[in-house]
Amino acid sequence: MPLTRKAYRAAILHSIADPAEVGIEASYEYFEDGLLVVDNGQISAIGHASELLPTLPADIDITHYQDALITPGFIDTHIHLPQTGMVGAYGEQLLDWLNTYTFPCESQFADKAHADEVADIFIKELLRNGTTTALVFGSVHPQSVNSFFEAAEQLDLRMIAGKVMMDRNAPDYLTDTAESSYVESKALIERWHGKGRLHYAVTPRFAPTSTPEQLTLAGQLLSEYPDLYMQTHISENLKEIEWVKELFPERKGYLDVYDHYQLLGERSVFAHGVHLCDDECARLAETGSAIAFCPTSNFFLGSGLFNLPMAEKHKLNVGIGTDVGGGTSFSLLQTLNEAYKVVQLQGARLSPFKSLYLATLGGARALRLEDKIGTLLPGTDADFLVLDYNATPLLSYRLKQANNIAETLFVLMTLGDDRTVLQTYAAGALVHQR
């Protein structure tokens, strides 16, 4: 296979550490006139154009962007494929919203043709918004996951997904059994996990919709395949937390349910965590588990405000999630806009560099993939974006007033959306062009 080497010239910015741990200045690298060199789908060099250009062959293909910023691809640590068709559904909080909108919408995924159609729309939306890796809930139907992975494999995307396990407290047309969920999940794992850049996540929807038998088998799958992911929901809504107490009176609390069934671990991602206490944050951190912070969804469903400073205090891994369809946008730029407000409402501040970290390296660390994605360091996958400073008239005008990269980044996160993403690259291939 011939060596394919390309270079991309623009302003370049990426996170290299968590600002909460090393301070803002040491947390990122910025090249005002930068060069990114890609060899066979991986990054081989990053630096100042003036320093790198003399080291490259004269005939190398260089794409030069004006008024643009290259960043790592965004990482969405919590999103639902089957809810694409009901995003922006009016007027309910979590439990009523599930029954009124979500379950009927998810029932359509019994049909493989429908699953194929939505998987195509869903992946195009991710890429249009600059999301190159996502941790995805399917529906209870195995075909939802097959459709998603088939579409992702064609583009060589790094994606993680799983079939929902749900054997109680849901409509009959949408439940599996403890045994069938185990058998179907195992077949999907054997088919997809580790194939190309695809990974499988064991996916009990949340504690109220799984029997103890099903949660036991979810834990068994994790012990049988040590590098699997686990994704579920936790402490999103106060009524949900009360419900968990009623269903599992023998457990200390919501997290303890999952802990008891051995679902905590280095590749376990719990969505929301809005109402976690200090002890639960400490236990999540101790087990290497992560939280997906979903500000847009938490606002939209009236769930509450995630306590990011508390998570930082416990050195808990946190990624950002759009949580479509509870969240109302596939755009992680828009999601970071909401995250800023969540932190503001708690009397704290979210720096644009911490936001960049959450959407890139923080998400990669939550997924234990920081050696492959989340930065632009040599040796990582060439998953990156080109953000256009002139995407809209207002953005263009506002960025002309920006005095430094911090201000530029913050404006991109407040005024930016899918229109800001000029191009998305995955494994060095152009997978979206605005």
C-alpha positions in Angstrom: 0.0 0.0 0.0 1.5 3.4 -1.0 2.3 5.8 1.8 -0.3 8.6 1.8 1.2 11.7 3.5 -0.7 15.0 3.6 -0.4 18.2 5.6 -2.9 20.7 6.8 -2.0 24.3 7.6 -4.1 26.6 9.8 -4.2 27.8 13.4 -4.1 24.5 15.5 -5.2 24.0 19.0 -5.5 20.9 21.2 -5.7 19.9 24.9 -2.8 18.0 26.4 -4.0 17.9 30.0 -6.9 18.7 32.3 -6.8 22.4 33.3 -8.1 21.4 36.7 -5.0 19.4 37.4 -2.1 21.4 35.7 -3.6 24.9 35.3 -4.9 26.5 32.1 -1.6 27.5 30.5 -0.1 24.0 30.7 -3.3 22.3 29.5 -3.1 23.1 25.8 -0.8 23.6 22.8 -1.6 26.4 20.3 0.1 27.1 17.0 -1.1 30.3 15.4 0.3 29.2 12.0 0.4 25.5 12.5 1.0 22.4 10.4 -0.6 19.0 11.0 1.1 16.1 9.1 -0.9 12.9 8.5 0.6 9.6 7.4 -1.8 6.6 6.5 -4.6 7.8 8.8 -2.4 8.7 11.8 -0.9 12.0 12.9 2.9 12.0 12.4 3.8 15.6 13.2 2.3 18.8 14.7 4.0 22.1 15.1 4.7 25.6 13.8 4.5 25.6 10.0 7.8 27.6 9.8 9.6 24.7 11.7 8.0 21.7 10.0 7.8 22.9 6.4 11.6 22.6 5.7 11.5 19.0 7.0 8.9 17.8 4.5 9.3 16.7 0.8 8.7 19.5 -1.7 5.9 17.6 -3.4 3.8 17.0 -0.3 0.1 17.8 -0.7 -0.6 20.7 1.7 -4.1 22.1 2.3 -4.0 25.6 3.6 -7.0 27.1 5.4 -7.5 30.8 6.0 -9.4 32.0 9.0 -9.8 28.6 10.4 -8.9 26.5 13.5 -7.9 22.8 13.5 -8.9 20.9 16.6 -9.2 17.2 17.5 -12.5 15.6 16.6 -15.2 15.9 19.2 -16.1 13.0 21.5 -19.8 12.6 22.6 -19.9 10.3 25.6 -23.7 9.9 25.7 -26.2 9.9 22.9 -29.2 7.8 21.8 -29.4 6.6 18.2 -33.2 5.7 18.3 -34.2 9.1 19.7 -33.1 11.0 16.6 -36.7 11.2 15.3 -38.1 12.6 18.6 -35.4 15.2 19.4 -37.1 18.4 20.7 -40.3 16.7 22.1 -42.3 19.0 24.2 -43.3 19.3 27.8 -42.3 16.4 30.0 -39.8 15.5 32.7 -37.7 12.3 32.5 -40.1 9.4 33.4 -43.2 10.8 31.6 -41.0 11.8 28.6 -39.7 8.2 28.3 -43.3 6.8 28.3 -44.8 9.5 26.1 -42.2 9.9 23.4 -39.1 7.7 23.8 -40.5 4.2 24.0 -42.9 4.5 21.0 -40.1 6.0 18.9 -37.7 3.2 19.9 -40.2 0.5 19.0 -39.8 1.4 15.3 -36.3 -0.2 15.4 -37.8 -3.6 15.2 -37.7 -2.9 11.5 -34.1 -3.2 10.0 -34.9 -0.8 7.1 -35.9 1.9 9.6 -32.8 1.2 11.7 -30.6 1.5 8.5 -32.3 4.8 7.6 -31.9 6.4 11.0 -28.3 5.1 11.4 -27.4 7.0 8.2 -29.1 10.2 9.3 -27.5 9.9 12.8 -23.9 9.4 11.6 -24.2 12.2 9.0 -25.4 14.5 11.9 -22.5 13.5 14.1 -20.0 14.2 11.4 -21.7 17.5 10.3 -21.3 18.6 13.9 -17.7 17.5 14.2 -18.2 14.5 16.4 -15.8 11.7 15.3 -16.4 9.3 18.3 -19.6 8.7 20.2 -20.7 6.3 23.0 -24.1 5.3 21.6 -27.2 3.7 23.0 -29.1 1.5 20.5 -32.6 0.3 21.2 -33.5 -3.1 22.7 -33.4 -4.5 19.1 -30.0 -6.0 18.0 -30.7 -4.6 14.5 -30.3 -1.0 15.8 -26.7 -1.8 16.7 -26.0 -3.8 13.5 -27.3 -0.9 11.4 -25.2 1.7 13.3 -22.0 -0.4 13.2 -22.4 -1.2 9.5 -22.7 2.5 8.7 -19.8 3.4 11.0 -17.5 0.6 9.6 -17.9 1.9 6.0 -16.3 5.2 7.1 -13.8 3.6 9.4 -15.1 5.6 12.4 -14.1 5.0 16.0 -17.5 4.4 17.6 -18.8 2.5 20.6 -22.4 1.2 20.9 -24.6 -1.3 22.6 -28.0 -2.9 22.5 -30.2 -1.7 25.4 -31.0 -4.3 28.0 -34.4 -3.7 29.5 -36.6 -6.5 30.9 -39.1 -4.7 33.1 -40.9 -1.3 33.7 -41.2 -0.7 30.0 -43.9 -1.5 27.4 -44.2 -5.2 26.5 -43.3 -4.4 22.9 -39.9 -3.0 24.0 -38.7 -5.5 26.6 -36.3 -8.4 26.3 -35.5 -11.0 29.0 -32.4 -11.4 31.2 -31.4 -14.4 29.1 -32.2 -12.9 25.6 -30.4 -9.7 26.5 -27.3 -11.7 27.4 -27.5 -13.9 24.3 -28.1 -11.1 21.9 -25.5 -8.8 23.5 -22.9 -11.7 23.3 -23.7 -12.2 19.6 -23.1 -8.5 18.9 -19.9 -8.5 20.9 -18.6 -11.5 18.9 -19.5 -9.8 15.6 -18.4 -6.2 16.3 -16.2 -5.6 19.3 -12.7 -4.8 18.2 -13.6 -4.9 14.5 -11.8 -2.0 12.8 -12.2 1.0 15.1 -15.5 -0.3 16.7 -16.1 -1.2 20.3 -19.1 -2.7 22.1 -20.7 -1.3 25.3 -22.9 -3.5 27.6 -26.0 -1.2 27.9 -28.5 -1.7 30.7 -30.8 1.3 30.2 -31.0 2.2 33.9 -31.5 0.3 37.1 -35.4 0.6 37.1 -35.7 -1.2 33.8 -33.5 -4.1 34.6 -34.2 -7.0 37.0 -31.5 -8.2 39.4 -31.1 -11.2 37.0 -30.4 -8.9 34.0 -28.0 -6.8 35.9 -26.1 -9.9 37.1 -25.8 -11.0 33.4 -24.6 -7.6 32.4 -21.8 -7.9 35.0 -21.1 -11.4 33.7 -20.6 -10.1 30.1 -18.1 -7.6 31.4 -16.1 -10.3 33.2 -16.1 -12.5 30.1 -14.8 -9.8 27.8 -12.4 -7.6 29.8 -12.1 -4.7 27.4 -15.8 -4.1 26.9 -17.5 -0.8 27.8 -20.5 -0.4 30.0 -22.9 2.5 29.7 -26.0 3.4 31.7 -27.8 6.3 33.4 -27.5 7.5 37.0 -29.0 10.1 39.3 -30.6 12.2 36.5 -33.9 13.1 38.1 -35.1 13.1 41.7 -38.2 11.0 41.0 -36.0 8.4 39.3 -33.7 8.3 42.4 -36.8 7.7 44.6 -37.9 4.9 42.3 -34.6 3.2 42.4 -34.8 3.2 46.3 -38.2 1.5 46.1 -37.0 -1.1 43.6 -33.7 -1.9 45.4 -34.4 -1.2 49.1 -31.5 -3.5 50.1 -28.9 -1.2 48.5 -27.3 1.9 50.0 -28.2 4.1 47.0 -28.4 4.4 43.3 -24.7 3.9 42.6 -24.6 1.0 45.0 -27.0 -0.9 42.8 -24.6 -0.8 39.9 -21.6 -1.4 42.2 -23.3 -4.6 43.7 -23.7 -6.0 40.2 -20.1 -5.3 39.3 -20.8 -2.7 36.7 -18.2 -0.1 37.8 -14.8 0.0 36.2 -12.4 1.7 33.9 -14.6 1.5 30.8 -17.9 2.3 32.6 -19.6 5.5 31.7 -22.6 6.8 33.7 -24.7 9.4 32.1 -25.8 12.5 34.0 -24.9 12.1 37.7 -26.7 15.4 38.4 -27.6 14.4 42.0 -24.5 12.4 43.1 -23.2 12.9 46.6 -19.5 13.1 47.6 -19.3 9.4 48.6 -20.6 8.4 45.2 -18.2 10.6 43.3 -15.3 9.2 45.4 -16.4 5.6 44.6 -16.7 6.3 40.9 -13.2 7.9 40.9 -11.8 4.9 42.9 -13.1 2.4 40.4 -11.9 4.5 37.4 -15.5 5.0 36.2 -16.6 8.1 34.3 -19.5 10.5 34.1 -21.0 11.9 30.9 -22.1 15.5 31.7 -25.2 16.3 29.6 -26.1 19.9 30.2 -28.5 20.5 27.3 -30.6 17.5 28.3 -30.5 18.3 32.0 -31.9 21.8 31.2 -34.4 20.5 28.7 -35.9 17.8 30.9 -35.6 20.0 34.1 -33.3 17.5 35.8 -30.9 19.8 37.5 -27.3 21.1 37.4 -24.3 18.8 37.3 -21.7 19.7 39.9 -18.5 19.8 37.9 -16.4 21.3 40.7 -17.3 18.4 43.0 -16.3 15.9 40.2 -13.0 17.8 39.8 -12.3 17.6 43.6 -12.6 13.8 43.4 -10.5 13.7 40.2 -13.4 11.9 38.5 -13.2 11.4 34.7 -15.8 13.5 33.0 -16.8 13.6 29.3 -19.5 15.7 27.7 -22.6 14.2 26.2 -25.3 15.7 23.9 -27.9 13.1 25.1 -29.9 13.5 21.9 -33.0 13.1 22.1 -33.2 14.6 25.7 -30.6 17.0 24.5 -31.7 19.2 21.6 -28.6 19.4 19.5 -26.0 17.1 18.0 -23.5 20.0 18.3 -20.9 19.7 21.0 -20.2 23.4 20.5 -23.8 24.2 21.5 -23.6 21.6 24.3 -20.5 23.5 25.7 -22.5 26.7 25.5 -25.0 25.1 27.9 -22.3 23.6 30.1 -20.9 27.1 30.7 -24.3 28.2 32.0 -24.7 25.2 34.3 -21.4 26.0 36.0 -22.2 29.8 36.1 -25.5 29.0 37.9 -23.5 27.3 40.6 -21.3 30.4 41.1 -18.2 28.8 39.4 -16.5 29.4 36.1 -15.9 27.1 33.1 -12.9 28.2 31.1 -13.0 27.6 27.3 -9.9 25.4 27.7 -11.7 23.2 30.2 -14.6 23.0 27.7 -12.2 22.0 24.9 -10.8 19.4 27.3 -14.2 18.0 28.1 -15.1 17.7 24.4 -11.8 16.1 23.3 -9.2 14.7 25.7 -11.5 14.5 28.7 -13.9 12.4 26.6 -11.0 10.2 25.4 -9.9 9.7 29.0 -13.4 8.8 30.1 -13.3 6.1 27.3 -9.7 5.1 28.0 -8.8 6.0 24.4 -6.4 8.9 25.0 -3.6 7.0 23.3 -5.7 7.0 20.1 -8.1 10.0 20.1 -8.7 13.3 21.9 -5.4 15.1 21.0 -3.4 15.8 17.9 -0.2 14.2 19.2 1.9 12.1 16.8 0.8 8.5 16.8 -2.9 9.2 17.4 -5.7 8.6 14.9 -6.1 11.5 12.5 -9.6 12.4 13.7 -9.8 16.2 13.4 -11.9 19.2 12.5 -11.6 22.4 10.6 -13.6 25.2 12.2 -14.5 28.2 10.0 -14.1 31.6 11.6 -16.4 33.0 8.9 -19.2 30.4 9.3 -21.9 33.1 9.9 -21.8 36.9 9.6 -22.1 37.4 13.4 -19.4 34.9 14.2 -17.1 36.5 11.6 -17.7 40.0 13.0 -17.4 38.9 16.6 -14.1 37.0 16.1 -12.5 40.1 14.5 -12.9 41.6 18.0 -11.2 38.7 19.7 -7.8 39.4 21.2 -6.4 35.9 21.9 -7.1 32.2 21.4 -9.0 32.0 24.7 -11.5 34.6 23.5 -11.7 33.0 20.0 -12.4 29.6 21.5 -15.0 30.9 23.9 -16.8 32.7 21.0 -16.8 29.5 18.9 -18.4 27.7 21.8 -21.1 30.3 22.4 -22.0 31.3 18.8 -20.8 28.2 17.0 -22.9 25.2 15.8 -22.9 22.7 12.9 -22.3 25.6 10.4 -18.9 26.3 12.1 -17.6 22.8 11.1 -16.1 23.3 7.6 -14.6 19.7 7.4 -14.5 16.6 9.5 -11.7 14.0 9.1 -11.7 10.5 10.5 -8.6 8.3 10.3 -7.2 10.9 7.8 -10.2 10.6 5.4 -12.5 13.5 4.7 -15.9 12.3 6.0 -17.8 15.6 6.0 -17.5 18.8 3.9 -19.9 21.6 4.6 
